[in-house]
Amino acid sequence: MPLTRRDVLLAGLAGLAVGRSSPSAAAEPEPPQTLGVVLYPWDLSWSKWPEVAAAAGLTTIALHAAVRLDVLVRFVQSDAGQKFLSDCRRLGLAVEYELHAMGDLLSREFIQLDKTLFRVDATGQRNRDFNLCPSSPRALEIVAEQAVHYAQLLAPTTGRYFYWPDDGREWCHCDKCKGLSASDQATIVENAMVVALRKHIDPKAILCHISYHYTLPPPKQVTPHPGLFLEFAPISRSYKASIADRMASLPQGDPYPTTHGGYLDLLDENLKLFPKESAQVLEYWLDVSLFSGWNKPAIKLPWEPAVMQ
């Protein structure tokens, strides 16, 4: 049965990837649903996370790196990391890695060798600060090679890979890129990565296209590779109103929608391009750093069960 936007939203509000794992004898199996949590490695100083996650009915724990991947690599290779992975295997939990990765996939040091690898900023200067220039064949080659490298160090158990752009940052304004949206530019890079992953790691690998901040709208001029799946991340939504309340105003700073209705429209546009069956929603119900404005000491996590339902 085709999945509607309502199916996607209801699944996402509970942290699910869309797709039900209850095929009938006459039907093709559908993608299994994912009910997961995204954690930093230091969250795992509480060693009971795998047991509690499994007891709560979660299927997946994803580890996150916001800036540098070496922190995650070091954790995974440590005794504590190996125990975490062993506990997840024992409990039947999948492990994934959701990563803002561009600074590691294209080292900023390369600007000493070739400035054209990097983006042109709004002032017209080549700048190594964020993301890259998707019109540089060499930049795409390096990023794809490094995606394969990190896929070997941080190997998900699901065949799903997450190499996100730099967090909420702009893309390239060079003569070749300036007519392309942030989503178009991100998709060019993602297409290169998923081709490399399928060639060198797993012929069935799929890679996340995150709809988030500058990449909230879908790409318009670049066709996504069939191996890309959508992760919709409404980080600036209001947690005092249902996402279905179209008139609810957004309290924070995404550059495109100003209401929940704007978010829903962008989700509709994305689901015309990316498969509904593999799409998932990244929600922030448990993100105390968000609710604390990324300040410490953190506030007590607010919880609105009626809104969540």
C-alpha positions in Angstrom: 0.0 0.0 0.0 1.4 3.5 -0.9 2.5 5.5 2.2 0.9 8.9 2.7 2.5 12.0 4.3 0.4 11.2 7.4 2.1 7.7 7.6 5.5 9.4 7.3 4.7 12.0 10.0 3.1 9.5 12.4 6.1 7.2 12.0 8.5 10.1 12.4 6.9 11.5 15.5 7.7 8.2 17.2 11.2 8.2 15.7 10.4 5.7 13.1 11.7 5.1 9.6 8.8 4.5 7.4 8.0 0.9 6.4 6.3 -1.9 8.2 7.9 -5.3 8.9 4.7 -7.4 8.7 4.5 -8.7 5.1 1.7 -11.0 4.2 2.4 -14.3 2.4 1.3 -12.8 -0.9 3.2 -9.5 -0.6 6.8 -8.6 -1.1 8.5 -7.8 2.3 8.6 -4.1 3.0 11.5 -2.3 4.5 11.7 -2.9 8.3 10.7 -0.1 10.5 13.3 1.7 12.5 12.7 3.1 16.0 16.0 4.5 17.1 17.9 7.0 19.2 20.9 9.1 18.2 23.6 9.4 20.9 27.1 10.9 21.3 29.7 8.4 22.4 30.0 10.1 25.8 26.3 9.4 26.4 27.4 5.8 26.5 29.2 6.4 29.8 25.8 5.1 31.0 26.6 1.5 30.2 22.9 0.4 30.4 21.9 2.1 27.2 21.8 -1.0 25.0 19.7 -3.0 27.6 17.3 -0.1 28.2 17.0 0.6 24.5 16.2 -3.0 23.7 13.7 -3.2 26.6 11.9 -0.1 25.3 11.4 -1.7 21.9 14.0 0.3 20.0 15.6 -1.3 17.0 18.6 1.0 16.5 21.2 3.1 18.2 23.0 5.6 16.0 26.2 7.3 17.1 26.7 10.9 16.2 29.7 13.1 15.4 28.9 16.8 15.0 32.4 18.0 13.9 35.2 15.4 13.9 34.9 11.7 13.1 38.1 10.7 14.9 36.3 10.9 18.2 33.8 8.2 17.0 36.5 6.1 15.4 38.5 6.2 18.7 35.5 5.2 20.7 34.5 2.3 18.4 38.1 1.0 18.6 38.3 1.3 22.4 37.4 -1.5 24.9 34.2 0.5 25.8 33.2 0.8 22.2 33.8 -2.9 21.5 31.7 -3.8 24.5 28.9 -1.5 23.2 29.0 -3.1 19.8 29.0 -6.6 21.4 26.1 -5.7 23.6 24.1 -4.4 20.6 24.7 -7.6 18.7 23.7 -9.7 21.7 20.5 -7.7 22.1 19.6 -7.6 18.4 20.1 -3.8 18.1 21.3 -2.3 14.8 24.1 0.3 15.0 24.4 3.2 12.6 26.5 6.4 12.4 24.9 9.8 11.7 27.7 12.3 10.9 28.3 15.8 9.9 31.3 14.7 7.9 32.5 17.1 5.3 35.5 18.4 7.2 36.9 14.9 7.4 35.8 13.8 3.9 37.7 16.8 2.5 40.5 17.9 4.8 40.7 21.7 5.0 44.5 21.3 4.6 44.1 20.6 0.9 43.5 24.4 0.3 47.3 24.6 0.3 47.4 22.4 -2.8 44.2 23.3 -4.7 41.9 26.1 -3.7 39.3 25.1 -6.3 38.3 22.1 -4.2 36.6 24.5 -1.8 33.6 26.7 -2.0 33.4 30.3 -3.1 31.7 32.3 -0.4 29.2 35.2 -0.7 32.1 37.7 -1.0 33.6 35.9 -4.0 36.5 34.4 -2.1 37.6 30.7 -2.1 37.0 29.6 1.5 37.8 26.3 3.3 35.3 27.1 6.1 32.4 24.9 5.1 31.4 22.1 2.7 33.2 22.3 -0.7 32.8 23.1 -4.4 30.6 20.4 -5.9 31.7 21.6 -9.4 35.3 20.3 -8.6 35.7 16.8 -10.0 38.8 16.3 -7.8 36.8 17.4 -4.7 34.1 14.8 -5.4 36.8 12.2 -6.0 38.4 12.8 -2.6 35.1 12.9 -0.8 34.0 9.6 -2.3 37.4 8.0 -1.4 37.1 9.1 2.1 33.5 8.0 2.4 34.7 4.5 1.5 37.5 4.8 4.1 35.2 5.8 6.9 32.7 3.2 5.9 35.3 0.6 6.8 36.1 2.3 10.2 32.5 3.0 11.1 30.6 0.2 9.6 26.8 0.3 10.1 25.0 -3.0 10.6 22.1 -1.9 8.3 23.9 -0.9 5.1 22.7 2.7 5.6 25.2 5.5 5.6 24.9 9.1 6.9 27.5 11.6 5.7 25.8 15.0 6.2 26.9 18.4 5.1 28.5 20.8 7.6 25.9 21.7 10.2 23.5 24.4 8.9 26.3 25.9 6.7 26.2 27.5 3.2 27.4 25.9 0.0 29.3 27.3 -3.0 28.8 30.5 -5.0 31.2 30.0 -7.8 30.2 30.6 -11.4 29.3 26.9 -11.9 27.5 26.4 -8.6 25.7 29.7 -8.0 22.7 28.6 -10.0 22.3 25.4 -7.9 20.5 25.4 -4.6 22.1 24.0 -1.4 20.1 20.8 -1.9 21.2 20.5 -5.5 24.9 20.9 -4.4 24.5 18.4 -1.6 22.9 15.9 -3.9 25.8 16.1 -6.4 28.2 15.2 -3.5 25.9 12.4 -2.2 25.5 10.9 -5.7 29.3 10.6 -5.9 29.5 9.0 -2.5 26.8 6.4 -2.9 28.3 5.3 -6.3 31.7 4.7 -4.5 30.0 3.0 -1.5 28.2 0.6 -3.8 31.3 -0.1 -5.8 33.7 -0.7 -3.0 31.7 -1.5 0.2 28.2 -2.9 -0.5 26.3 -3.0 -3.8 23.1 -2.4 -1.8 24.4 0.5 0.3 22.1 3.4 0.7 23.1 7.0 1.7 21.1 9.6 3.6 20.0 12.9 2.0 19.2 15.1 5.0 16.4 17.6 4.6 17.7 20.1 7.1 18.2 23.9 7.3 19.6 25.0 3.9 18.8 21.6 2.4 15.1 21.5 3.5 13.7 22.0 0.0 14.3 19.2 -2.4 16.9 19.4 -5.2 15.4 20.9 -8.3 18.1 20.5 -11.0 20.0 17.4 -9.8 18.4 14.0 -9.9 19.1 11.9 -6.8 20.8 8.5 -7.3 18.4 5.6 -6.5 20.6 4.8 -3.6 19.7 8.0 -1.7 17.0 8.0 1.0 15.4 11.0 2.8 15.9 11.9 6.4 13.6 14.8 7.2 14.8 16.9 10.2 12.4 19.6 11.4 14.7 21.0 14.1 13.0 24.4 14.3 9.5 23.1 14.8 7.5 24.2 17.8 7.3 21.6 20.6 4.3 23.3 22.1 2.0 22.5 19.2 1.3 19.4 17.0 3.3 19.3 13.8 -0.2 18.9 12.2 -1.1 22.5 13.4 -0.2 24.2 10.2 -0.4 27.7 11.6 2.0 27.1 14.5 4.9 29.5 14.3 8.5 28.3 14.4 10.4 29.6 17.4 13.9 29.3 15.8 15.9 30.0 12.7 15.5 27.6 9.8 15.9 29.7 6.6 12.7 28.5 4.8 9.5 27.7 6.7 7.9 30.1 9.2 5.1 27.7 10.2 4.5 24.0 10.6 2.5 24.2 7.4 5.7 25.3 5.6 7.5 22.3 7.0 4.7 20.0 5.8 4.8 21.5 2.3 8.5 20.9 2.1 8.1 17.3 3.3 5.5 16.8 0.5 7.9 18.2 -2.1 10.7 15.9 -0.9 8.5 12.8 -1.0 7.7 13.4 -4.6 11.4 12.9 -5.3 12.7 10.5 -2.6 11.1 7.1 -1.9 8.5 7.2 0.8 9.3 3.6 1.8 12.8 4.4 2.9 12.2 7.9 4.3 12.5 8.6 8.0 12.1 11.6 10.3 14.8 12.8 12.6 13.1 14.3 15.6 14.4 16.1 18.7 12.1 15.1 21.5 15.0 14.0 23.7 17.6 16.6 22.6 18.2 18.5 25.9 21.0 20.5 24.2 18.4 22.0 21.8 16.0 22.8 24.6 18.8 24.4 26.6 19.8 26.6 23.6 23.1 24.7 23.5 24.1 26.2 26.9 25.2 24.6 30.1 24.1 23.8 32.7 21.3 22.1 30.8 17.7 22.5 31.7 15.4 19.7 32.6 14.1 18.1 29.4 10.6 19.5 28.8 8.0 16.9 27.8 4.6 17.4 26.3 3.0 14.0 25.9 -0.2 15.4 24.3 1.8 17.2 21.7 3.9 14.2 21.0 0.8 12.0 20.5 
